[in-house]
Amino acid sequence: MTAPEQGQPGNGQVTVLAFLGRKDPKYKRIDTHASIIFLGEDRVLKVKRAVRLPFLDFSTLEQRKRACNEELTVNRRFAPDLYRRIVPIAKEKRASKLMATAQ
């Protein structure tokens, strides 16, 4: 995988973000420098951007997963009802839809 340009999401995330953006029209999308957040009525979905910035490197899936785990560990102490779990988003082999599977 080629590292993403500074501040730009990786090519693989374009499909994921498009899917999440049309999953439920009631979700409001909020973009930050490091994440894309989808605010729904009863849940929030947060995707770490595949970016490399001077102060953070989320350019690989492994780095984003580690950052998610660290964020969950820290924030679950203070807001366990908000920080419930991490789910990978994957594309099925034979279908064009994406599936989020719980860990």
C-alpha positions in Angstrom: 0.0 0.0 0.0 1.3 3.4 -0.9 1.2 5.8 2.0 -1.6 8.4 1.6 -0.8 11.9 0.8 -0.5 14.2 3.8 -4.0 14.9 5.2 -5.8 12.8 2.5 -7.8 9.6 3.2 -6.4 6.4 1.6 -8.0 5.1 -1.6 -9.4 2.1 0.2 -11.4 4.3 2.6 -13.3 6.1 -0.2 -15.6 3.0 -0.6 -16.1 2.7 3.1 -16.9 6.4 3.6 -19.4 6.3 0.7 -21.1 3.3 2.2 -21.4 4.8 5.6 -22.6 8.1 4.2 -25.5 6.4 2.5 -26.2 3.8 5.1 -28.7 6.0 6.9 -29.6 9.5 5.6 -30.2 10.6 9.2 -26.5 10.3 10.0 -24.7 13.6 10.1 -21.0 13.4 8.8 -18.4 15.4 10.7 -14.8 15.5 9.3 -11.8 16.2 11.5 -8.1 16.0 10.7 -7.8 12.5 12.0 -11.3 10.9 11.8 -14.6 10.9 10.1 -17.6 10.8 12.5 -21.1 9.8 11.6 -23.6 11.0 14.2 -26.9 9.0 14.3 -29.9 9.2 16.6 -28.8 6.3 18.8 -25.1 5.7 17.9 -22.0 7.3 16.6 -19.6 5.7 14.1 -16.0 6.9 14.0 -13.5 6.0 11.3 -9.9 6.8 11.7 -8.6 8.4 8.5 -5.8 6.7 6.6 -3.6 9.8 6.8 0.0 10.7 7.8 0.3 14.1 9.4 3.4 15.7 11.1 1.9 14.8 14.5 0.3 11.4 13.8 0.6 8.5 11.4 -2.6 6.5 10.7 -1.4 5.5 7.2 -1.7 1.7 7.8 -4.6 -0.4 9.0 -2.4 -1.7 11.9 -1.7 1.8 13.1 -5.4 2.8 12.9 -6.4 -0.4 14.8 -3.9 0.3 17.5 -5.1 3.9 17.9 -8.8 2.7 18.1 -7.9 0.1 20.8 -6.0 2.8 22.8 -8.8 5.2 22.5 -11.4 2.6 23.6 -9.3 1.7 26.6 -8.8 5.2 27.8 -12.3 6.5 27.1 -14.2 3.5 28.3 -13.1 4.2 31.8 -15.0 7.5 31.8 -17.8 6.8 29.3 -18.4 3.0 29.2 -21.9 3.5 27.7 -20.5 5.6 24.8 -17.4 3.6 24.0 -18.8 0.1 23.5 -16.7 -1.7 20.9 -14.6 -1.6 17.8 -15.9 -3.2 14.6 -13.9 -3.8 11.4 -15.6 -2.8 8.1 -15.0 -5.3 5.3 -16.3 -5.9 1.8 -17.9 -9.3 1.1 -16.2 -11.2 -1.7 -19.2 -11.7 -3.9 -21.4 -8.7 -3.0 -20.9 -5.0 -3.4 -22.1 -4.2 0.1 -19.9 -3.7 3.1 -20.4 -5.7 6.3 -19.5 -4.5 9.8 -18.7 -7.6 12.0 -18.5 -7.3 15.7 -15.4 -8.3 17.6 
